[in-house]
């Protein structure tokens, strides 16, 4: 709590110093018509003649480059409605997600999410079902709510169905769903109703959430799930030929049975028929816990295996990792007991987002609105990654930092992003490791460093070495630091 307060205090102090120095400078230049504005991640940084350097030293954990006294500007973010697309989404479902416009704006749209928001008017998990609700009617307020959400963000509707009309007190005596033709037909009736109703507002339909979840009312054996997908796709396409089909939604890939379930789907005949393959991979996993360290470090190779297996079996669509979560004492869960400070959790969120986007996988995050450091960090990334596409940028890294990860992107305006972090155990106050970067063919480009955790950017000192861009003294830390290259 002290460190969070200290960090916020430094940001407020920097902002005050920034405003005071700017006013003094403008008065001295007799230029009263100029209006100071905060920087956005894609703006060219002001020169020293436009804005004098801030003399207040940063705390060691916030320094981006040794010996750098260039101006520091606070990041200013935009809501979803003002962004192009960043492939970062989330989840809204009963009973935790409140269905009203204010909640959606505060929790999702103000954050800058512009990927897919998964939602449903039903419950996504068997243990949380309200068996008294109706599944074949939609209230006017819910209808308005879905229309409002779909204006600013792409929606995927989760087609979970509990057959409440025939089971008003819940299911008994079953081990797996969709074993009978009668049950399948009732599901298809529900799917037809939902898609016909929302086809002008919803682009994606997800066939079930976590079919591998062991609760009998939710669990579907792999062969039955594959059969259900085959039966459901024609119903969706009949109602909306342009609809995209999302399948998988497999949770807990650290478990071998969950991975086996997913790979049975990937090797099936439905692969050419679907548009999105999804899974839920990281529920608090990190190298901090011995039992999950191997999974954490092998996970990127697992992503590649998933992509390769799907492609071999005819899949040409999108990949998506959903429900990334690192919990804190503020939002505990018995099913996810691994806990982090808010700062270290924010660092793992930032790593998870960058890693997935860097491997060309869309990402969905679970962010508690009470956790402001996590929200600001992920919101900064939503803005910085707006329109970003994976790019191959050769780079030489000379550093004593361990487990360095590097992902690179291009922006729509031609700018480039180089993202670096040390992939060890995250700590609250990592000072970083001074490093040297050599980037061929970018010698004449301007360089800006962006700190997504603390929410500021700073011009970096660089030079030309034999036609290459040389950046010395840059700190590689245990969370993503972004090097923004612009002409």
NUMI-313307 format. One line per 10 residues: their letters; for each residue x, z, y of C-alpha. Coordinates in steps of 0.2 Angstrom, whole numbers, plus 5000, padded with zeros to 4 digits. Each point is the difference from the previous one (the first is absolute). Example, Ala and Ser with C-alpha at 12.3 -4.5 7.8 and 13.67 -1.06 7.14 Angstrom:
as = 5062 5039 4978  5006 4997 5017
END
This chain:
xxxxxxxxxx = 5000 5000 5000  5014 5004 5012  5009 4984 4996  4984 4990 5003  4998 5009 5017  5018 4997 5004  4998 4981 4997  4984 4998 5010  5008 5010 5014  5015 4988 5000
xxxxxxxxxx = 4988 4985 5001  4990 5008 5015  5017 5004 5008  5006 4982 4998  4984 4993 5007  5001 5012 5016  5018 4995 5003  4996 4982 4998  4986 5001 5012  5010 5010 5013
xxxxxxxxxx = 5015 4988 4999  4989 4985 5001  4991 5006 5016  5017 5005 5008  5007 4982 4996  4985 4991 5006  4999 5010 5017  5019 4996 5002  4996 4982 4997  4985 5000 5012
xxxxxxxxxx = 4989 4992 4987  4984 5010 5000  4990 4986 4993  5008 5001 4982  4990 5011 4987  5010 5008 4986  4994 4997 4983  5005 5006 4983  5008 4988 4988  4993 4992 4985
xxxxxxxxxx = 5010 4996 4984  5001 4982 5004  5004 5000 5018  5017 4996 5007  5009 5017 5005  5002 5002 5019  5018 4998 5006  5010 5015 5008  4996 4992 5017  4982 5001 4997
xxxxxxxxxx = 5000 5018 4992  5014 5012 5002  5006 5008 4984  4993 5017 4996  5013 5013 5001  4992 5013 4989  5009 5000 4984  4989 4998 4984  5001 5013 4986  5012 4994 4986
xxxxxxxxxx = 4986 4996 4988  4993 4987 5012  5016 4991 5005  4999 4981 4995  5018 4995 5004  5015 5010 5004  5006 4999 5018  4984 4991 5006  4993 5006 5017  4988 4985 5003
xxxxxxxxxx = 4982 5003 5005  4988 5008 4988  4982 4993 5000  4985 5008 4991  4990 4989 4989  4983 4995 5005  4988 4995 4985  4985 4989 4999  4984 5002 4990  4995 4989 4986
xxxxxxxxxx = 4989 4989 5011  5016 4995 5010  5011 4996 4985  5002 4984 4990  5003 5007 4983  5012 5012 4992  4995 5001 4982  4998 5019 5001  4983 5007 4995  4991 5015 4994
xxxxxxxxxx = 4985 5007 4990  4983 5007 5006  4988 5007 4987  4988 5014 4997  5000 5015 5001  5015 5001 5012  4999 4985 5011  4986 5003 5013  4990 4984 5003  4999 4999 5018
xxxxxxxxxx = 5008 4989 5014  5009 5014 5008  5008 5006 4984  5006 4982 4995  5007 4998 5017  5009 5016 5001  5007 5000 4982  5003 4981 4997  4998 4988 5014  5010 5010 5013
xxxxxxxxxx = 5014 5002 4988  5002 4981 5000  4996 4996 4982  4997 4982 4998  5002 4997 4982  4986 5003 4988  4989 5015 5002  4992 5004 4983  4983 5008 5001  4984 5003 4990
xxxxxxxxxx = 4983 5008 5003  5002 5007 4983  5012 5013 4993  5017 4993 4994  5003 5014 4987  4989 5007 4986  5002 5018 5004  4993 4998 5017  4984 4991 4997  4984 5005 5009
xxxxxxxxxx = 4988 4995 4986  4985 5001 5011  5005 4986 5011  4993 4982 4999  5012 4985 4996  4988 4986 5003  4995 5004 5018  5010 5000 5016  4995 5011 5014  4999 4992 5018
xxxxxxxxxx = 5014 5012 5006  5012 4995 4986  4996 4982 5003  5004 5001 5018  5016 5010 4996  5007 4987 4988  4996 4987 5013  5010 5010 5013  5015 5003 4989  5001 4981 4995
xxxxxxxxxx = 5002 4994 5017  5018 5007 5003  5007 5001 4982  4999 4991 4983  4989 5009 4988  5000 5001 4981  4985 5007 4992  5003 5011 4985  4987 4996 4987  4999 5016 4990
xxxxxxxxxx = 4983 5003 4992  4993 5016 4992  4983 4994 4995  4992 5015 5009  4982 4993 4997  5002 5001 4981  5011 5015 5000  4994 5012 5014  5009 5015 4993  5016 4991 4995
xxxxxxxxxx = 5006 4992 4984  5002 5009 4983  5007 4995 4983  5011 4986 5006  5019 4997 5000  5001 4984 5009  4989 4989 5011  4993 4982 4997  4998 5000 4981  4983 4993 5000
xxxxxxxxxx = 4992 4984 5007  4986 5010 5008  5013 5010 5010  5009 4985 5005  4984 4991 5006  4996 5015 5011  5017 4999 5008  4998 4982 5003  4984 5003 5009  5008 5013 5011
xxxxxxxxxx = 5014 4988 5004  4988 4986 5004  4991 5011 5012  5015 5006 5009  5009 4983 5002  4984 4992 5006  4997 5013 5013  5018 5001 5007  5006 4982 4997  5001 4996 5019
xxxxxxxxxx = 5010 5015 5004  5011 5004 4985  5014 4989 4993  5007 5010 4985  4991 5008 4985  5009 5012 4989  4994 5001 4982  5001 5019 4997  5011 5014 5006  5013 5007 4988
xxxxxxxxxx = 4992 4994 4983  5014 5009 4991  4994 5017 5007  4996 5011 4985  4983 5006 5006  4988 4993 4987  4987 4994 5014  5015 4991 5008  5012 4994 4986  4998 4983 4994
xxxxxxxxxx = 5011 4994 4985  5012 4986 5005  4991 4987 4989  4983 5005 5007  5007 4999 5018  5007 4983 4997  4983 4994 4993  4991 5009 5015  5011 4990 5012  4996 4984 4992
xxxxxxxxxx = 4981 5003 5000  5000 5006 5018  5010 4986 5009  4987 4987 4998  4987 5012 5007  5010 5003 5015  5004 4981 5003  4982 4995 4998  4996 5012 5014  5015 4996 5011
xxxxxxxxxx = 5011 4986 4994  5013 5005 5013  5002 5018 4994  5017 5006 4994  5001 5010 4984  5011 5015 4999  5003 5008 4983  5011 5014 4992  5000 5015 5011  5010 5009 4987
xxxxxxxxxx = 5006 5018 5004  5015 5010 4996  5013 4987 4995  5012 5014 4997  4991 5002 4983  5004 4988 4986  4982 4998 4995  4995 4995 5018  5013 4987 5000  4995 4993 4983
xxxxxxxxxx = 4982 4999 5006  5005 4990 5015  5011 4988 4990  4986 4997 4988  4990 4993 5015  5015 4990 5006  5002 4991 4983  4981 4996 4999  4991 4984 5003  4992 5006 5016
xxxxxxxxxx = 5016 4998 5010  4997 4983 5006  4982 5005 5005  5004 5014 5012  5008 5001 5018  5007 5018 5001  5009 5011 4987  5001 5018 5006  5006 5017 4994  5002 5018 5007
xxxxxxxxxx = 5019 5004 4997  5006 5015 5011  4991 5016 5001  5013 5011 5007  5014 4993 4989  5018 5002 5007  5018 5004 4995  4997 5018 5005  4992 5003 4983  5010 4998 4985
xxxxxxxxxx = 4986 4994 4989  4996 4986 5012  5017 4995 5006  5002 4986 4986  4983 4993 5003  5003 5000 5019  5016 4990 4999  4994 4988 4987  4984 4997 5009  5006 4984 5009
xxxxxxxxxx = 5005 4992 4984  4983 5005 4993  4992 4990 5014  5011 4985 4996  4994 5001 4982  4982 5001 5005  5002 4985 5011  5010 4990 4987  4987 5004 4986  4985 4995 5010
xxxxxxxxxx = 5008 4984 5006  5005 4995 4982  4981 5002 4996  4994 4989 5014  4997 5012 5014  5004 4992 5017  4992 5013 5012  5004 5016 5009  5008 5016 4994  4994 5017 5007
xxxxxxxxxx = 5006 5018 4998  4987 5012 5006  4997 5019 5004  5018 5004 5003  5000 5019 5004  5012 5014 5003  4992 5016 5003  5003 5015 5011  4994 5018 5000  4987 4994 5012
xxxxxxxxxx = 4991 4989 4987  5004 5006 4983  4992 4993 4984  5001 5008 4983  5002 4983 4992  5015 4996 5011  5010 5017 5001  5016 4993 5007  5002 5006 5018  5010 4995 5015
xxxxxxxxxx = 5002 5005 5018  4991 4988 5012  5017 4993 5006  5006 4996 4983  4983 4993 4994  5000 4989 5015  5017 4993 4995  4994 4996 4983  4985 4991 5007  5011 4990 5011
xxxxxxxxxx = 5011 4996 4985  4985 4995 4989  4993 4988 5013  5016 4991 5003  5005 4999 4982  4984 4992 4995  4999 4988 5014  5018 4996 4997  4995 4995 4983  4985 4990 5006
xxxxxxxxxx = 4988 5012 4994  4985 5006 5011  4998 5019 5002  4986 5012 5001  5004 5018 5007  4990 5016 5000  5003 5009 5016  4992 5017 5005  4995 4999 5018  5006 5018 5003
xxxxxxxxxx = 5018 4995 4996  5006 4993 5017  5018 4996 4996  4995 4990 4984  4986 4991 5011  5012 4996 5014  5014 4994 4988  4988 4989 4990  4991 4994 5016  5017 4995 5007
xxxxxxxxxx = 5003 4990 4984  4983 4992 5001  5005 4993 5017  5018 4995 4997  4995 4991 4984  4986 4990 5008  5002 4982 4994  5017 5004 4991  5005 4989 4985  5013 5003 4988
xxxxxxxxxx = 5017 4991 5005  5017 4998 4992  5012 5006 5013  5018 5001 4994  5008 5017 5006  5016 5009 4996  4998 5019 5000  5015 5011 5001  4995 5018 4998  5003 5016 4990
xxxxxxxxxx = 4981 5003 4999  4993 5000 4982  4986 4990 4992  4998 4988 5015  4985 4990 5000  4998 4984 5011  4985 4990 5003  4999 4986 5013  4985 4991 5008  4996 4987 5013
xxxxxxxxxx = 4987 5001 5014  4988 4986 5006  5010 4998 5016  5017 4997 4991  5007 5018 5002  5007 5008 4984  4999 5018 4993  5014 5008 4990  4994 5016 4992  5012 5012 4992
xxxxxxxxxx = 4999 5018 4992  5009 5011 4988  4989 5003 4985  5005 5017 4995  4990 5017 5002  4992 5000 5017  5004 5015 5011  4992 5006 5016  5016 4998 5011  5011 4986 4993
xxxxxxxxxx = 5014 4995 5012  5003 4983 4993  5016 4992 4995  5010 4990 5013  5001 4982 4993  5005 4983 5005  4989 4984 4998  5006 4982 5000  4987 4987 5002  5005 4982 4999
xxxxxxxxxx = 4993 4987 5012  4992 5013 5012  5014 5003 5012  4990 4995 5016  4985 5010 4996  4994 5016 5008  4999 5015 4989  4988 5015 5001  4999 5015 4989  4982 5007 4996
xxxxxxxxxx = 4998 5017 4993  4982 5001 4992  5001 5018 4996  5003 5006 5018  4991 4985 5008  5013 4993 5012  5011 4985 5002  5017 4997 5007  5012 4985 5004  5014 5001 4988
xxxxxxxxxx = 5018 4996 5005  5007 4984 4991  5014 4987 5001  5005 4983 4994  5012 5000 4986  5006 4983 4994  4982 4993 5004  4992 5015 4991  4989 5013 5007  5009 5017 4999
xxxxxxxxxx = 4991 5017 5002  5011 5015 4998  4996 5018 4999  4982 4997 4995  4992 5015 4990  4993 4996 4983  4988 5015 4997  4988 5005 4986  4985 4991 5008  4999 4982 5006
xxxxxxx = 5009 4996 5015  4996 4982 5007  5012 4988 5008  4990 4988 5011  5009 4984 5004  4994 4989 5014  5006 4985 5010
END
